[in-house]
Amino acid sequence: MRLALFDLDHTLIPFDSDHAWGEFTVALGWRDGEHFTQANDGFYAEYKAGTLDIHRYVRFAIEAVRERGLKTARQAHERFMAEVVLPAVSDAARSLVRSHQDAGDQVVIVTATNEFVTRPIAQAFGVEELIAIDLATDERGEPTGEIRGTPSFREGKVARVEQWLAARGLEWADVQHSTFYSDSMNDMPLLDKVHEPVATNPDAPLLAIALERGWRILNLFE
């Protein structure tokens, strides 16, 4: 197997999808704009600083979906895709993903954003294999705000890829070549694990490490 792993936010799309979805719910009137935006921006700053409590954030981020219910939230997400996400998807990002698919690589998106937000985005790239934060659900199938299993965040991305491989009877040693595209220092555990780490639209700390280590640097949004 040859693996091509992609982070999503700021890697394949030029913004944070969870943050953008939150702002979209404000525009829909589902949240008090000033309070929600302040909290949302605060969590995003913690993410960039590497201090985010992922469980606390997911409870916050999924609250609007819990209150409105999955059926209504999915209808709103269709608008979010049409109005926010798809216009921002670049030809360069699509071509990069397609180049790995055409080469016969197994393409997987590995993101720290929850599956509700990211599954339609992965499908828009033609990627069926998605490792995202799984949301725990109640007896009605509605999200509870808690995370099911290991969150695909920081070291958890390595663990989740290993689980994905194990479910297919594989382990890292069976992977002939692995590439991981990411923009963020939060993804250093998985960048260090693969054969070919690619700093993609990198933040300043990751750019410094990529330059020091001679990693490939790719900018998709220039």
N, CA and C atoms as a LAMMPS dump frame, in Angstrom:
ITEM: TIMESTEP
0
ITEM: NUMBER OF ATOMS
666
ITEM: BOX BOUNDS ff ff ff
-5.0000000000000000e+02 5.0000000000000000e+02
-5.0000000000000000e+02 5.0000000000000000e+02
-5.0000000000000000e+02 5.0000000000000000e+02
ITEM: ATOMS id mol type element x y z
1 1 1 N 0.826 -1.195 0
2 1 2 C 0 0 0
3 1 3 C 0.867 1.254 0
4 2 1 N 0.442 2.234 -0.779
5 2 2 C 1.009 3.573 -0.737
6 2 3 C -0.071 4.506 -0.205
7 3 1 N 0.255 5.221 0.864
8 3 2 C -0.713 6.08 1.538
9 3 3 C -0.441 7.539 1.226
10 4 1 N -1.493 8.268 0.881
11 4 2 C -1.417 9.724 0.753
12 4 3 C -2.411 10.304 1.755
13 5 1 N -1.882 10.856 2.831
14 5 2 C -2.697 11.391 3.91
15 5 3 C -2.758 12.914 3.798
16 6 1 N -3.948 13.464 4
17 6 2 C -4.135 14.904 3.901
18 6 3 C -4.826 15.439 5.154
19 7 1 N -4.247 16.442 5.773
20 7 2 C -5.018 17.274 6.683
21 7 3 C -6.026 18.028 5.822
22 8 1 N -7.021 18.645 6.443
23 8 2 C -8.045 19.342 5.668
24 8 3 C -7.948 20.858 5.799
25 9 1 N -8.165 21.356 7.012
26 9 2 C -8.264 22.804 7.217
27 9 3 C -6.931 23.497 6.988
28 10 1 N -6.931 24.527 6.186
29 10 2 C -5.74 25.288 5.802
30 10 3 C -4.741 24.451 5
31 11 1 N -5.122 23.229 4.679
32 11 2 C -4.276 22.368 3.849
33 11 3 C -4.935 22.182 2.485
34 12 1 N -6.106 21.553 2.466
35 12 2 C -6.846 21.412 1.215
36 12 3 C -7.843 22.543 0.996
37 13 1 N -8.298 23.146 2.089
38 13 2 C -9.164 24.324 1.972
39 13 3 C -8.511 25.466 2.737
40 14 1 N -8.732 26.723 2.319
41 14 2 C -7.966 27.844 2.866
42 14 3 C -8.544 28.45 4.139
43 15 1 N -9.254 27.662 4.92
44 15 2 C -9.816 28.15 6.176
45 15 3 C -10.077 26.959 7.084
46 16 1 N -10.463 27.231 8.33
47 16 2 C -10.812 26.192 9.287
48 16 3 C -12.304 25.891 9.146
49 17 1 N -12.64 24.688 8.744
50 17 2 C -14.034 24.364 8.439
51 17 3 C -14.927 24.405 9.671
52 18 1 N -14.416 23.99 10.824
53 18 2 C -15.198 24.03 12.054
54 18 3 C -15.502 25.479 12.434
55 19 1 N -14.474 26.329 12.374
56 19 2 C -14.635 27.748 12.686
57 19 3 C -15.63 28.381 11.712
58 20 1 N -15.495 28.074 10.421
59 20 2 C -16.381 28.646 9.412
60 20 3 C -17.819 28.167 9.598
61 21 1 N -18 26.885 9.925
62 21 2 C -19.342 26.37 10.189
63 21 3 C -19.959 27.1 11.374
64 22 1 N -19.171 27.35 12.409
65 22 2 C -19.675 28.101 13.556
66 22 3 C -20.156 29.482 13.161
67 23 1 N -19.372 30.176 12.343
68 23 2 C -19.773 31.496 11.869
69 23 3 C -21.027 31.407 11.004
70 24 1 N -21.169 30.327 10.272
71 24 2 C -22.356 30.14 9.438
72 24 3 C -23.6 29.98 10.301
73 25 1 N -23.486 29.262 11.422
74 25 2 C -24.645 29.116 12.31
75 25 3 C -25.024 30.448 12.94
76 26 1 N -24.052 31.312 13.16
77 26 2 C -24.365 32.662 13.643
78 26 3 C -25.179 33.407 12.589
79 27 1 N -24.747 33.314 11.326
80 27 2 C -25.457 33.983 10.235
81 27 3 C -26.884 33.458 10.092
82 28 1 N -27.089 32.184 10.458
83 28 2 C -28.43 31.604 10.401
84 28 3 C -29.304 32.042 11.578
85 29 1 N -28.699 32.7 12.557
86 29 2 C -29.435 33.105 13.742
87 29 3 C -29.533 32.026 14.797
88 30 1 N -28.711 30.983 14.675
89 30 2 C -28.732 29.898 15.64
90 30 3 C -27.947 30.226 16.91
91 31 1 N -27.11 31.243 16.836
92 31 2 C -26.249 31.599 17.959
93 31 3 C -26.199 33.114 18.109
94 32 1 N -26.016 33.562 19.352
95 32 2 C -25.76 34.974 19.59
96 32 3 C -24.4 35.329 18.995
97 33 1 N -24.399 36.246 18.05
98 33 2 C -23.199 36.51 17.27
99 33 3 C -22.006 36.936 18.081
100 34 1 N -22.172 37.939 18.936
101 34 2 C -21.02 38.48 19.658
102 34 3 C -20.424 37.456 20.6
103 35 1 N -21.259 36.782 21.385
104 35 2 C -20.762 35.805 22.361
105 35 3 C -20.134 34.611 21.659
106 36 1 N -20.835 34.097 20.638
107 36 2 C -20.332 32.9 19.965
108 36 3 C -19.024 33.176 19.243
109 37 1 N -18.977 34.291 18.528
110 37 2 C -17.771 34.602 17.763
111 37 3 C -16.57 34.787 18.672
112 38 1 N -16.772 35.435 19.806
113 38 2 C -15.672 35.623 20.746
114 38 3 C -15.149 34.286 21.253
115 39 1 N -16.065 33.392 21.62
116 39 2 C -15.652 32.073 22.109
117 39 3 C -15.013 31.251 20.994
118 40 1 N -15.605 31.292 19.807
119 40 2 C -15.091 30.54 18.665
120 40 3 C -13.679 30.991 18.313
121 41 1 N -13.473 32.297 18.283
122 41 2 C -12.139 32.827 17.998
123 41 3 C -11.136 32.435 19.079
124 42 1 N -11.602 32.384 20.326
125 42 2 C -10.715 31.991 21.423
126 42 3 C -10.258 30.55 21.29
127 43 1 N -11.181 29.65 20.957
128 43 2 C -10.807 28.252 20.751
129 43 3 C -9.826 28.115 19.577
130 44 1 N -10.064 28.876 18.524
131 44 2 C -9.184 28.784 17.358
132 44 3 C -7.78 29.265 17.701
133 45 1 N -7.688 30.302 18.511
134 45 2 C -6.377 30.781 18.954
135 45 3 C -5.663 29.717 19.784
136 46 1 N -6.417 29.01 20.636
137 46 2 C -5.827 27.924 21.423
138 46 3 C -5.332 26.805 20.51
139 47 1 N -6.095 26.51 19.459
140 47 2 C -5.667 25.481 18.509
141 47 3 C -4.33 25.855 17.884
142 48 1 N -4.234 27.085 17.407
143 48 2 C -3.001 27.528 16.757
144 48 3 C -1.83 27.532 17.732
145 49 1 N -2.128 27.776 19.01
146 49 2 C -1.07 27.803 20.029
147 49 3 C -0.724 26.415 20.549
148 50 1 N -1.511 25.39 20.149
149 50 2 C -1.245 24.029 20.607
150 50 3 C -1.74 23.747 22.006
151 51 1 N -2.715 24.525 22.489
152 51 2 C -3.207 24.362 23.865
153 51 3 C -4.68 23.97 23.925
154 52 1 N -5.269 23.611 22.808
155 52 2 C -6.703 23.359 22.754
156 52 3 C -7.099 22.103 23.52
157 53 1 N -8.135 22.23 24.358
158 53 2 C -8.791 21.078 24.982
159 53 3 C -9.849 20.595 23.987
160 54 1 N -9.551 19.525 23.278
161 54 2 C -10.391 19.103 22.171
162 54 3 C -11.777 18.674 22.64
163 55 1 N -11.892 18.076 23.809
164 55 2 C -13.2 17.633 24.303
165 55 3 C -14.091 18.834 24.623
166 56 1 N -13.517 19.832 25.258
167 56 2 C -14.267 21.052 25.571
168 56 3 C -14.685 21.758 24.295
169 57 1 N -13.791 21.785 23.326
170 57 2 C -14.119 22.467 22.081
171 57 3 C -15.237 21.762 21.321
172 58 1 N -15.181 20.445 21.237
173 58 2 C -16.205 19.714 20.497
174 58 3 C -17.582 19.92 21.134
175 59 1 N -17.656 19.932 22.468
176 59 2 C -18.937 20.196 23.123
177 59 3 C -19.487 21.557 22.693
178 60 1 N -18.592 22.539 22.611
179 60 2 C -18.989 23.88 22.172
180 60 3 C -19.39 23.874 20.694
181 61 1 N -18.582 23.265 19.86
182 61 2 C -18.774 23.35 18.41
183 61 3 C -20.031 22.633 17.942
184 62 1 N -20.43 21.586 18.645
185 62 2 C -21.549 20.768 18.18
186 62 3 C -22.871 21.187 18.834
187 63 1 N -22.838 22.2 19.683
188 63 2 C -24.029 22.578 20.442
189 63 3 C -25.196 22.97 19.535
190 64 1 N -24.914 23.718 18.477
191 64 2 C -26.003 24.134 17.586
192 64 3 C -26.64 22.928 16.9
193 65 1 N -25.828 21.94 16.516
194 65 2 C -26.36 20.734 15.889
195 65 3 C -27.225 19.967 16.885
196 66 1 N -26.781 19.901 18.121
197 66 2 C -27.565 19.209 19.153
198 66 3 C -28.917 19.879 19.348
199 67 1 N -28.922 21.201 19.387
200 67 2 C -30.169 21.922 19.655
201 67 3 C -31.129 21.856 18.477
202 68 1 N -30.616 21.923 17.249
203 68 2 C -31.485 21.94 16.073
204 68 3 C -31.836 20.545 15.577
205 69 1 N -30.99 19.569 15.907
206 69 2 C -31.199 18.205 15.432
207 69 3 C -30.477 17.974 14.117
208 70 1 N -30.105 16.726 13.873
209 70 2 C -29.289 16.392 12.711
210 70 3 C -29.995 16.698 11.395
211 71 1 N -31.3 16.458 11.311
212 71 2 C -31.998 16.674 10.048
213 71 3 C -31.912 18.138 9.617
214 72 1 N -32.221 19.04 10.527
215 72 2 C -32.156 20.476 10.225
216 72 3 C -30.725 20.91 9.982
217 73 1 N -29.794 20.389 10.791
218 73 2 C -28.389 20.774 10.653
219 73 3 C -27.818 20.311 9.319
220 74 1 N -28.218 19.147 8.858
221 74 2 C -27.715 18.657 7.568
222 74 3 C -28.226 19.514 6.413
223 75 1 N -29.459 19.961 6.519
224 75 2 C -29.989 20.861 5.49
225 75 3 C -29.191 22.172 5.463
226 76 1 N -28.873 22.682 6.656
227 76 2 C -28.071 23.906 6.732
228 76 3 C -26.667 23.67 6.2
229 77 1 N -26.135 22.477 6.44
230 77 2 C -24.784 22.179 5.974
231 77 3 C -24.723 22.121 4.451
232 78 1 N -25.798 21.723 3.81
233 78 2 C -25.829 21.753 2.35
234 78 3 C -25.647 23.182 1.838
235 79 1 N -26.277 24.131 2.505
236 79 2 C -26.089 25.548 2.159
237 79 3 C -24.659 25.988 2.446
238 80 1 N -24.129 25.541 3.577
239 80 2 C -22.746 25.857 3.952
240 80 3 C -21.774 25.378 2.881
241 81 1 N -21.991 24.172 2.379
242 81 2 C -21.138 23.65 1.317
243 81 3 C -21.239 24.517 0.065
244 82 1 N -22.462 24.851 -0.326
245 82 2 C -22.68 25.583 -1.572
246 82 3 C -22.186 27.018 -1.485
247 83 1 N -22.366 27.649 -0.326
248 83 2 C -22.08 29.071 -0.205
249 83 3 C -20.677 29.376 0.3
250 84 1 N -20.11 28.462 1.093
251 84 2 C -18.828 28.756 1.756
252 84 3 C -17.711 27.842 1.256
253 85 1 N -17.935 26.54 1.271
254 85 2 C -16.843 25.598 1.026
255 85 3 C -16.493 25.477 -0.457
256 86 1 N -17.454 25.104 -1.268
257 86 2 C -17.15 24.799 -2.669
258 86 3 C -16.555 25.988 -3.432
259 87 1 N -17.004 27.219 -3.198
260 87 2 C -16.365 28.334 -3.894
261 87 3 C -14.901 28.533 -3.523
262 88 1 N -14.492 27.984 -2.369
263 88 2 C -13.12 28.185 -1.896
264 88 3 C -12.183 27.041 -2.261
265 89 1 N -12.715 25.96 -2.823
266 89 2 C -11.87 24.816 -3.178
267 89 3 C -11.107 25.148 -4.462
268 90 1 N -9.799 25.118 -4.375
269 90 2 C -8.974 25.524 -5.511
270 90 3 C -8.729 24.364 -6.471
271 91 1 N -8.47 24.712 -7.714
272 91 2 C -8.106 23.7 -8.704
273 91 3 C -6.809 22.999 -8.307
274 92 1 N -5.889 23.755 -7.687
275 92 2 C -4.609 23.167 -7.28
276 92 3 C -4.812 22.071 -6.238
277 93 1 N -5.717 22.317 -5.284
278 93 2 C -5.975 21.317 -4.247
279 93 3 C -6.639 20.08 -4.847
280 94 1 N -7.615 20.296 -5.715
281 94 2 C -8.275 19.165 -6.357
282 94 3 C -7.27 18.343 -7.176
283 95 1 N -6.399 19.037 -7.902
284 95 2 C -5.427 18.351 -8.759
285 95 3 C -4.43 17.548 -7.939
286 96 1 N -4.042 18.076 -6.781
287 96 2 C -3.098 17.361 -5.921
288 96 3 C -3.698 16.045 -5.446
289 97 1 N -4.929 16.095 -4.967
290 97 2 C -5.597 14.876 -4.514
291 97 3 C -5.742 13.895 -5.674
292 98 1 N -6.166 14.418 -6.814
293 98 2 C -6.386 13.554 -7.968
294 98 3 C -5.092 12.903 -8.456
295 99 1 N -3.979 13.619 -8.33
296 99 2 C -2.708 13.055 -8.786
297 99 3 C -2.342 11.811 -7.995
298 100 1 N -2.639 11.807 -6.702
299 100 2 C -2.37 10.613 -5.892
300 100 3 C -3.349 9.493 -6.236
301 101 1 N -4.609 9.856 -6.453
302 101 2 C -5.581 8.833 -6.834
303 101 3 C -5.207 8.196 -8.17
304 102 1 N -4.803 9.028 -9.115
305 102 2 C -4.426 8.515 -10.434
306 102 3 C -3.188 7.624 -10.36
307 103 1 N -2.312 7.892 -9.371
308 103 2 C -1.102 7.09 -9.202
309 103 3 C -1.386 5.77 -8.479
310 104 1 N -2.637 5.576 -8.032
311 104 2 C -2.998 4.352 -7.34
312 104 3 C -2.777 4.393 -5.846
313 105 1 N -2.451 5.574 -5.298
314 105 2 C -2.266 5.698 -3.856
315 105 3 C -3.61 5.635 -3.139
316 106 1 N -3.589 5.144 -1.916
317 106 2 C -4.777 5.182 -1.066
318 106 3 C -4.833 6.555 -0.402
319 107 1 N -5.831 7.339 -0.754
320 107 2 C -5.964 8.697 -0.238
321 107 3 C -6.885 8.703 0.974
322 108 1 N -6.422 9.316 2.048
323 108 2 C -7.207 9.423 3.279
324 108 3 C -7.088 10.853 3.797
325 109 1 N -8.205 11.473 4.113
326 109 2 C -8.184 12.761 4.809
327 109 3 C -8.212 12.495 6.301
328 110 1 N -7.287 13.111 7.023
329 110 2 C -7.145 12.907 8.467
330 110 3 C -7.257 14.279 9.124
331 111 1 N -8.374 14.528 9.789
332 111 2 C -8.656 15.862 10.296
333 111 3 C -9.08 15.849 11.752
334 112 1 N -8.813 16.946 12.435
335 112 2 C -9.226 17.109 13.825
336 112 3 C -10.607 17.741 13.937
337 113 1 N -11.255 17.977 12.803
338 113 2 C -12.622 18.479 12.808
339 113 3 C -13.586 17.294 12.755
340 114 1 N -14.777 17.483 13.331
341 114 2 C -15.705 16.356 13.449
342 114 3 C -16.272 15.919 12.103
343 115 1 N -16.74 14.688 12.078
344 115 2 C -17.198 14.073 10.83
345 115 3 C -18.424 14.771 10.259
346 116 1 N -19.305 15.293 11.105
347 116 2 C -20.487 15.989 10.598
348 116 3 C -20.085 17.117 9.654
349 117 1 N -19.107 17.902 10.059
350 117 2 C -18.673 19.037 9.243
351 117 3 C -17.877 18.574 8.027
352 118 1 N -17.042 17.546 8.198
353 118 2 C -16.026 17.255 7.181
354 118 3 C -16.385 16.173 6.172
355 119 1 N -17.333 15.293 6.47
356 119 2 C -17.647 14.224 5.522
357 119 3 C -18.065 14.773 4.158
358 120 1 N -18.965 15.753 4.097
359 120 2 C -19.325 16.283 2.772
360 120 3 C -18.155 16.974 2.07
361 121 1 N -17.239 17.55 2.819
362 121 2 C -16.084 18.202 2.204
363 121 3 C -15.165 17.149 1.594
364 122 1 N -14.914 16.068 2.328
365 122 2 C -14.097 14.978 1.789
366 122 3 C -14.721 14.428 0.51
367 123 1 N -16.034 14.254 0.522
368 123 2 C -16.712 13.723 -0.665
369 123 3 C -16.604 14.688 -1.84
370 124 1 N -16.574 15.989 -1.561
371 124 2 C -16.417 16.978 -2.632
372 124 3 C -15.064 16.845 -3.314
373 125 1 N -14.077 16.319 -2.582
374 125 2 C -12.752 16.049 -3.162
375 125 3 C -12.691 14.651 -3.778
376 126 1 N -13.774 13.912 -3.72
377 126 2 C -13.771 12.552 -4.246
378 126 3 C -13.052 11.575 -3.343
379 127 1 N -12.972 11.883 -2.048
380 127 2 C -12.263 11.04 -1.076
381 127 3 C -13.286 10.372 -0.163
382 128 1 N -13.33 9.06 -0.183
383 128 2 C -14.277 8.317 0.654
384 128 3 C -13.701 7.976 2.022
385 129 1 N -12.374 7.84 2.088
386 129 2 C -11.747 7.448 3.359
387 129 3 C -11.451 8.704 4.175
388 130 1 N -12.181 8.862 5.271
389 130 2 C -12.059 10.03 6.144
390 130 3 C -11.825 9.574 7.572
391 131 1 N -10.778 10.085 8.172
392 131 2 C -10.544 9.906 9.607
393 131 3 C -10.774 11.266 10.239
394 132 1 N -11.86 11.37 11
395 132 2 C -12.246 12.622 11.631
396 132 3 C -12.659 12.333 13.065
397 133 1 N -12.973 13.376 13.804
398 133 2 C -13.463 13.162 15.168
399 133 3 C -14.868 12.568 15.091
400 134 1 N -15.023 11.405 15.697
401 134 2 C -16.316 10.731 15.728
402 134 3 C -17.128 11.257 16.905
403 135 1 N -18.378 11.568 16.657
404 135 2 C -19.252 12.115 17.684
405 135 3 C -20.079 11.003 18.329
406 136 1 N -20.082 10.98 19.656
407 136 2 C -20.95 10.046 20.368
408 136 3 C -22.406 10.454 20.144
409 137 1 N -23.288 9.474 20.088
410 137 2 C -24.705 9.754 19.846
411 137 3 C -25.57 9.093 20.912
412 138 1 N -26.783 9.632 21.069
413 138 2 C -27.73 9.062 22.022
414 138 3 C -28.562 7.981 21.342
415 139 1 N -29.599 7.511 22.049
416 139 2 C -30.403 6.403 21.527
417 139 3 C -31.175 6.793 20.259
418 140 1 N -31.335 8.092 20.01
419 140 2 C -32.018 8.55 18.796
420 140 3 C -31.049 8.798 17.646
421 141 1 N -29.759 8.602 17.913
422 141 2 C -28.761 8.861 16.89
423 141 3 C -28.331 10.31 16.811
424 142 1 N -28.735 11.121 17.787
425 142 2 C -28.361 12.534 17.826
426 142 3 C -27.06 12.696 18.613
427 143 1 N -26.19 13.616 18.202
428 143 2 C -24.914 13.797 18.906
429 143 3 C -25.115 14.304 20.325
430 144 1 N -24.275 13.792 21.228
431 144 2 C -24.359 14.189 22.641
432 144 3 C -23.422 15.34 22.982
433 145 1 N -22.462 15.61 22.105
434 145 2 C -21.442 16.609 22.401
435 145 3 C -20.132 15.994 22.861
436 146 1 N -20.143 14.691 23.109
437 146 2 C -18.925 14.001 23.516
438 146 3 C -18.271 13.333 22.304
439 147 1 N -17.016 12.962 22.471
440 147 2 C -16.252 12.296 21.42
441 147 3 C -16.299 10.792 21.624
442 148 1 N -16.516 10.058 20.545
443 148 2 C -16.465 8.596 20.6
444 148 3 C -15.079 8.129 20.179
445 149 1 N -14.439 7.381 21.064
446 149 2 C -13.124 6.832 20.74
447 149 3 C -12.022 7.879 20.836
448 150 1 N -10.943 7.6 20.136
449 150 2 C -9.761 8.475 20.167
450 150 3 C -9.963 9.655 19.232
451 151 1 N -9.821 10.887 19.748
452 151 2 C -9.938 12.036 18.844
453 151 3 C -8.747 12.111 17.898
454 152 1 N -9.028 12.401 16.649
455 152 2 C -7.964 12.495 15.628
456 152 3 C -7.316 13.874 15.717
457 153 1 N -6.59 14.069 16.796
458 153 2 C -5.999 15.364 17.108
459 153 3 C -4.614 15.128 17.687
460 154 1 N -3.609 15.825 17.144
461 154 2 C -2.227 15.697 17.583
462 154 3 C -1.812 14.217 17.547
463 155 1 N -1.365 13.65 18.684
464 155 2 C -0.928 12.251 18.702
465 155 3 C -2.052 11.295 18.307
466 156 1 N -3.281 11.754 18.515
467 156 2 C -4.424 10.92 18.167
468 156 3 C -4.536 10.642 16.678
469 157 1 N -3.962 11.499 15.843
470 157 2 C -3.994 11.224 14.406
471 157 3 C -3.171 9.98 14.078
472 158 1 N -2.037 9.819 14.731
473 158 2 C -1.226 8.621 14.522
474 158 3 C -2.008 7.389 14.966
475 159 1 N -2.618 7.468 16.152
476 159 2 C -3.377 6.338 16.681
477 159 3 C -4.537 5.967 15.767
478 160 1 N -5.218 6.966 15.238
479 160 2 C -6.37 6.684 14.383
480 160 3 C -5.951 6.101 13.035
481 161 1 N -4.831 6.559 12.488
482 161 2 C -4.338 5.948 11.245
483 161 3 C -3.946 4.499 11.509
484 162 1 N -3.324 4.239 12.651
485 162 2 C -2.969 2.867 12.996
486 162 3 C -4.22 1.996 13.139
487 163 1 N -5.28 2.548 13.721
488 163 2 C -6.54 1.81 13.828
489 163 3 C -7.129 1.551 12.445
490 164 1 N -7.035 2.542 11.579
491 164 2 C -7.542 2.398 10.209
492 164 3 C -6.788 1.286 9.487
493 165 1 N -5.469 1.252 9.651
494 165 2 C -4.671 0.19 9.042
495 165 3 C -5.021 -1.177 9.629
496 166 1 N -5.138 -1.225 10.951
497 166 2 C -5.42 -2.494 11.624
498 166 3 C -6.755 -3.077 11.17
499 167 1 N -7.735 -2.224 10.92
500 167 2 C -9.044 -2.687 10.457
501 167 3 C -8.953 -3.347 9.092
502 168 1 N -7.852 -3.092 8.394
503 168 2 C -7.607 -3.698 7.077
504 168 3 C -6.535 -4.774 7.136
505 169 1 N -6.21 -5.193 8.364
506 169 2 C -5.22 -6.247 8.538
507 169 3 C -3.806 -5.788 8.261
508 170 1 N -3.551 -4.484 8.406
509 170 2 C -2.249 -3.912 8.075
510 170 3 C -1.654 -3.181 9.266
511 171 1 N -0.374 -2.875 9.137
512 171 2 C 0.305 -2.008 10.093
513 171 3 C 1.276 -1.128 9.306
514 172 1 N 1.956 -0.227 10.03
515 172 2 C 2.836 0.726 9.338
516 172 3 C 3.869 0.017 8.458
517 173 1 N 4.374 -1.126 8.924
518 173 2 C 5.411 -1.833 8.169
519 173 3 C 4.916 -2.309 6.811
520 174 1 N 3.582 -2.414 6.647
521 174 2 C 3.022 -2.86 5.377
522 174 3 C 2.862 -1.721 4.373
523 175 1 N 3.088 -0.491 4.82
524 175 2 C 2.932 0.668 3.945
525 175 3 C 4.246 0.91 3.216
526 176 1 N 4.211 0.762 1.907
527 176 2 C 5.428 0.919 1.116
528 176 3 C 5.933 2.352 1.152
529 177 1 N 4.999 3.286 1.052
530 177 2 C 5.364 4.705 1.105
531 177 3 C 4.179 5.489 1.645
532 178 1 N 4.468 6.469 2.496
533 178 2 C 3.409 7.297 3.065
534 178 3 C 3.795 8.76 2.963
535 179 1 N 2.825 9.566 2.571
536 179 2 C 2.987 11.007 2.478
537 179 3 C 1.912 11.66 3.329
538 180 1 N 2.26 12.74 4.007
539 180 2 C 1.256 13.478 4.777
540 180 3 C 1.425 14.962 4.501
541 181 1 N 0.327 15.577 4.068
542 181 2 C 0.292 17.005 3.79
543 181 3 C -0.401 17.717 4.95
544 182 1 N 0.276 18.69 5.553
545 182 2 C -0.333 19.427 6.657
546 182 3 C 0.235 20.832 6.745
547 183 1 N -0.58 21.718 7.331
548 183 2 C -0.169 23.112 7.511
549 183 3 C 0.289 23.427 8.921
550 184 1 N 0.072 22.501 9.87
551 184 2 C 0.097 22.89 11.28
552 184 3 C 1.102 22.128 12.133
553 185 1 N 1.67 22.842 13.083
554 185 2 C 2.526 22.22 14.093
555 185 3 C 1.772 21.184 14.921
556 186 1 N 0.453 21.319 15.03
557 186 2 C -0.325 20.332 15.77
558 186 3 C -0.2 18.94 15.174
559 187 1 N 0.2 18.874 13.906
560 187 2 C 0.297 17.581 13.219
561 187 3 C 1.709 17.002 13.205
562 188 1 N 2.603 17.541 14.019
563 188 2 C 3.969 17.027 14.042
564 188 3 C 4.058 15.529 14.333
565 189 1 N 3.23 14.962 15.231
566 189 2 C 3.352 13.514 15.462
567 189 3 C 3.179 12.689 14.19
568 190 1 N 2.202 13.035 13.358
569 190 2 C 1.992 12.27 12.131
570 190 3 C 2.994 12.665 11.057
571 191 1 N 3.381 13.919 11.002
572 191 2 C 4.414 14.331 10.052
573 191 3 C 5.717 13.585 10.317
574 192 1 N 6.026 13.364 11.582
575 192 2 C 7.244 12.633 11.942
576 192 3 C 7.13 11.139 11.644
577 193 1 N 5.909 10.64 11.506
578 193 2 C 5.697 9.198 11.347
579 193 3 C 5.819 8.742 9.897
580 194 1 N 5.437 9.597 8.955
581 194 2 C 5.359 9.173 7.553
582 194 3 C 6.724 9.237 6.88
583 195 1 N 6.798 8.601 5.706
584 195 2 C 8.044 8.637 4.936
585 195 3 C 8.306 10.024 4.371
586 196 1 N 7.239 10.695 3.917
587 196 2 C 7.406 11.981 3.243
588 196 3 C 6.457 13.028 3.83
589 197 1 N 6.923 13.817 4.79
590 197 2 C 6.099 14.91 5.291
591 197 3 C 6.181 16.106 4.344
592 198 1 N 5.038 16.727 4.075
593 198 2 C 4.996 17.886 3.188
594 198 3 C 4.337 19.037 3.938
595 199 1 N 5.094 20.084 4.198
596 199 2 C 4.548 21.274 4.854
597 199 3 C 3.735 22.041 3.812
598 200 1 N 2.428 22.046 3.989
599 200 2 C 1.524 22.572 2.977
600 200 3 C 0.839 23.83 3.501
601 201 1 N 1.09 24.954 2.863
602 201 2 C 0.613 26.251 3.372
603 201 3 C 0.974 26.388 4.852
604 202 1 N 2.229 26.137 5.21
605 202 2 C 2.569 25.94 6.625
606 202 3 C 2.459 27.205 7.459
607 203 1 N 2.067 27.011 8.736
608 203 2 C 2.157 28.109 9.685
609 203 3 C 3.633 28.372 9.978
610 204 1 N 3.92 29.479 10.648
611 204 2 C 5.312 29.901 10.831
612 204 3 C 6.156 28.856 11.565
613 205 1 N 5.658 28.254 12.662
614 205 2 C 6.483 27.244 13.342
615 205 3 C 6.776 26.03 12.471
616 206 1 N 5.781 25.566 11.721
617 206 2 C 6.003 24.403 10.859
618 206 3 C 6.932 24.759 9.709
619 207 1 N 6.801 25.948 9.176
620 207 2 C 7.692 26.38 8.095
621 207 3 C 9.14 26.359 8.564
622 208 1 N 9.387 26.815 9.781
623 208 2 C 10.753 26.831 10.312
624 208 3 C 11.314 25.418 10.411
625 209 1 N 10.505 24.48 10.881
626 209 2 C 10.958 23.089 10.997
627 209 3 C 11.184 22.49 9.611
628 210 1 N 10.269 22.77 8.676
629 210 2 C 10.411 22.228 7.325
630 210 3 C 11.696 22.721 6.673
631 211 1 N 12.008 23.981 6.845
632 211 2 C 13.246 24.518 6.284
633 211 3 C 14.464 23.88 6.938
634 212 1 N 14.402 23.696 8.241
635 212 2 C 15.533 23.099 8.973
636 212 3 C 15.762 21.655 8.562
637 213 1 N 14.69 20.92 8.328
638 213 2 C 14.802 19.483 8.036
639 213 3 C 14.817 19.177 6.543
640 214 1 N 14.644 20.179 5.718
641 214 2 C 14.662 19.951 4.282
642 214 3 C 13.419 19.287 3.744
643 215 1 N 12.278 19.478 4.426
644 215 2 C 11.026 18.92 3.949
645 215 3 C 10.533 19.704 2.735
646 216 1 N 9.745 19.05 1.919
647 216 2 C 9.106 19.752 0.817
648 216 3 C 8.088 20.734 1.361
649 217 1 N 8.056 21.899 0.761
650 217 2 C 7.111 22.959 1.141
651 217 3 C 6.223 23.253 -0.056
652 218 1 N 4.922 23.209 0.178
653 218 2 C 3.964 23.381 -0.9
654 218 3 C 2.961 24.456 -0.506
655 219 1 N 2.71 25.387 -1.417
656 219 2 C 1.707 26.428 -1.186
657 219 3 C 0.64 26.31 -2.27
658 220 1 N -0.58 25.964 -1.847
659 220 2 C -1.673 25.728 -2.772
660 220 3 C -2.54 26.944 -3.016
661 221 1 N -2.398 27.961 -2.176
662 221 2 C -3.355 29.051 -2.225
663 221 3 C -2.762 30.371 -2.7
664 222 1 N -1.547 30.316 -3.237
665 222 2 C -0.949 31.554 -3.729
666 222 3 C -1.45 31.861 -5.133
